[in-house]
Amino acid sequence: MPFVKGDKLYIKIIKCTDLPANDLFGKSDPYVVFQAIHIEAYTSLKTTVIKSNLNPEWNEEFIFNYKHDYPSTETSFSAIIYDWNRFTKHDELGHAFMKINPDNYPPGEEVTETLNLMGVVNAKGSLTISFRIEKSEESLKFEEERKKLILDMKIVNDLGFPLYIPNNFNVASSYQSLVTETKLKLPVKVAYYSPSLNTAESIIITCIDINGTSTKYTEAVEKYVKCLVEEYQHLALKRNGSFVMVEENTRLPSGGFAFGKYSFVFRIKWRFEENNKGLQNVTNYVVKPNYSSKSIIAIMHCTDVKVDESVWGNDVIEKICKASCMDNL
């Protein structure tokens, strides 16, 4: 279960062993400075100073409060042990690092870890800590929503990254090419999904890789959206169909949609028809993956107007994105 607003991470700094002697008399005056990154990123806490001791014991407990509006699937604990000096710079005696994934630790259970120290010549010492995660009421609600959301969904990995899609959709085709219409000439992967039943419904997922380019992310998204809309407009004109824009380039606030791994950027909706084959409602989300900010993921849901007149666009895309973000894929 990810960290959710209101959760608390309790960290106890227990002890250090075999610290290097940094003073003239073969001792050190150690204290620990540490952070829980991704929870309170800019908050550093520190223990008291223990004088003349290479095996200090603190047993001091601290609390980090998760205050973000979006869940997070992990935090990073980072600690540096210093030798206190009255008149000169405080020298490092070693540092330690570990990741804490809340999915791996039951709420309320205290876990003890001994971390090897790094960063100084011939370092052989260690830092022992314990921690426990206390979940908020918001966390419990989040977990219930997640369980309901993924109940009728499955994970697909056809484009090289995991996403949830509804159980009744299966991959019909997939391919790779270059995006040349946007003048970016970038690698693109496309997967096309359709339901088991013969209906005029489909999900098309596109991933465009803009790594290694100087193109700004927002600029690339705008070019992709412009290209996509123009392509459908041209197709409708070429095939004696129709194209009606319903919602254009709606920029969505990340606070309501960011679930650790993805955040929505744009939403576009239109109605499209070709050769009198029937009118389709099309909803398209352009999604930014937080773990790889130089990729564009577009998820398109097409439905038959007759089938889905009242709730066109449905909530399939929202479910795909939310489920993929809420679960620790």
N, C-alpha and C positions, 0 to 999 in steps of 0.2 A: 504494500500500500504506500503510495508516494507521500512526501511531505505536503501538507495542505495548511493553508493559513490557520494559525491558532495552535499548531503542533509545537511541542517543546522537545528539545534535545538536551538531556542532562549529561554533562561530561565531568568526570572526576579525574583530576590529576593525582595519581597515587604515589608514584616514586620514580626515581632514576637510579641506575646502578652503574658502577665503574666509569664515572665521569672522569675526563682528563684533569689532571692537576694544573691549575693555571696561575697559582700564586707562588710567591717565593718560598713559602713554607710547605709546599707539596699539597695544598688544599685548593678548593674553589668555593665561591659563594653563589650557588646556583639559584636560578628562578626560571620559570617557563612562561613564554608568551605564545599564545595560540589563537587560531581562528577556526570557525566552521563555515567555510566558503559555501555559497549558494543558500545559506540560511540567513546569516547576518554578515554579508560579504565584507563590510568595512569596519566590523567590530572586532577588536583584538582584546583579549583578556589576559591577565597574568596572575601568577601565584605570588605568594610572599617569598622573600629571600631567606634562604637557610645558610647560615654562615659556616665556613670551614667544614664542608662535608662533600665527599665524593659519592655518597649513597643516600641522598636526601629522600625523606618521606614527607609528602604534603597531605594527602588525603583531603584535598580541597575540591568541592563540587561547584560547578557553574552551570548556568542555564542559558541556552540560545533559543530565541523565539522565532518561529517561521512566520514572517509577516507579509510574504508576497501574495498577490491575488491569484497566481497560477501555481499548480502543483509542480513538484520537482522530484525526480526519481532517485536523486542521490545528493550527498554533500561530501565535501572533502575536508578532513581534519588536518590541519597543518600546525606544527609546533616547533619552536626554536628554544633551546636551552642556552641561557646566557650566564656568564660569570659577572656578578655585580662588582663594580669598582667605584670607589668614592670619587676619585679625581680623574680617572682616565676612561677611555671608551670601554663599554661592556663587551667582552669578547664572547664569541659564539663557542659553545661546548659541543654542539651537535644539533641536528634537526631531524624531524620525523614526519611522516605523511601517511595517511590512509584514507580510503574512500568508504563512506558509510551509506549503503543502499538500504532504505527502510523496508524493502520487500524481503530482505534476508534476516530481519530481526523482529520477532514478535513484539508488539507494543507492551511496554511495562517490564520487559525482561532485561536484566542487567547483564551486560557482556563485558568481559575483561580481555584486554589485548596488550601484549608486550611488543613494542616496536623497536627495531634496531636503529641506533642513531647513525646519521651520516653527516658529511660535511666538514669533518676535521681529520687531520692525518692520523692514521692508525686508530680510528674510532672503533671502540669495542663495547661501548656502553649501550644502555637501553632505557626506554621510557615506558612505564606501565600506566595505562589509563583504563577507566571503565566508562561505559555510557549506557543510556537507556532512552527509548523514545516514548513519549506520552502523546497519545492521539487526542485531537479535539473532537467536539461534536460535529464540526464541519467535515472532518476526515471520515467519520462513520457514514455521513450522508453521501459523501463522494464515492465511497466504496460500494454502497448500495446502488447508486446510479450506474457505476461502472459495470457491476455484475449484470444488471438488467440490460445494459447497452450491448454487451458482447454475447448475450445469450443466444441470439439468432444470427451470429456473424462468424466469419472464419478469417484466418490470416492468409494473405497471398504475398508472394515475394517475387513476382514475375519481372519486376523492374530493378531488382537488386536491393530493395529496401522493403521492410514489412509494412503492410497496411491491412486493415480489416475491410471486408466487403460482406454484404448479406449472403447468407448460406445458399440462397437459390440462384446466385450468379456464378457462372463459370467462365474461364478465359476462353474466348473464341479465337483470338489471334494476338500476336505481339510482333513488333519489329523495331529496328533501330535505323536511324538515318541522320541527316543533318538538317538543321533549321536554316534554310537559305532565304525564306521569304522575308525574314526580319533583317537581312543583311548582316547577321551575326555569324552565320555558318557554324553553328554550335551542335554538338552531339545531342541527339534526342532519342528517348526510348518511349514507345507507346504500347499500352496493353488495352485490349478491347474485351469487355465482359458483357455477357448477355444472360438473361434468366434461362432456367431449364425449359420453361414453357415458351411457346412461340408467340411472343408479344412484341409490340413496337417499343421496347424499352432497352436501354443500354447504359453502361458506365464505361467511360473512356478515361484512362489515367495516362498522363504525359509527364515525363521528367526531362527537363532541359538542363544540361550541365554547363554552367558559365565559369567554372574554375579555370584559372590560368588566363583570364581576360581582365582587362582594365574596366570593363563595363560595370557601371553601378547597378546594384540589384534592382532598385526601383525603376531605373531606366529600362533594364532588360524586361521586367514584368510589363511595363507599359507598352513596349514594342511588341511583346508576345500577344497581349490582349488586343492591341490594334490589328495585328496580323490575323488573329483568329476571327474577329468580327468581320473584317474585310473579306476573308475567305468565304465565310458563310453568305455574306451579302452577294458576292460574285457568283457563288454557286446557285443561289436562288434566282438571280437574274439570268444566268446561262441556261437554266433548266425550266424557265417559265414558271418559277415558283414565287414565293413571297417571303419577306423578312421583316419582322417588326421587333424593334428593340424595346424591351420592357423595363429593364434596369441596367444602367450603364456605369461600370467602374465604381461600384460602391466600395469605398475603403472601410474595412472593418476594424474596430478597435481591438488590439491584441489582448487587452485585459479580459475580455469575455470569451476569448477563443484559444488562448495560449495554454497548452497542457504539457509544458515541458519540452516536447519534441517538435511540435509544429505550431505555427501561428498563421491564421488566415490573413491574406493581404487584400485581395480584390474579389468581388462577386459580380458576375454579369449574367443577365437573363434575357433570352429572346425567344420569339416564336418563328418557326421556320417551316417552309413547305417546298417540295420540289416535285414537278410533274404531276400535280394533283394526287400524290401518294398519301396524303393525309398530313394534317398539321401536327407539328411536334413542339412541345415546350422544352427548352434547353436551359439548364442552370449550370454555370461553370464557376468553380472556385479556384483561385490561384493561391497556392499555399507555400509558405516559407518554412523549410525545415530548419529548426534552430541548431541542430548538430552539424549542418552543412549549409551555411548561409549563402553559398554560391550556386545553389541549385534551385530551379523553379519546378514545382510540382503542380500540375493542373488536373483537377478532377471534374469531369463533365458527366451530368446525368440527363439523359434524353427520355422523354415520356410522350406517349400518344395523348393528344388533347382529350379525345373521347374517353380514354381510360382514366385520366387524371385531371379533369377539368377544374375541379374545385380546389385542389391543393397542388397546383403545378409546381414542379421542382421537388415536391414532397420534402422529406427531411433526410433522404438517403445520404447525401453528401455530408451533412452535418454529423450524421451517425458514423460515417466512415472516418472522418477526421477526428471526431471526439474519441471514438473507441481506440483508434490508433495512438492517440496521445495519452489517453488515460491508462491504458494498459502498458506495462513495461516490456515492450516488444524487444 
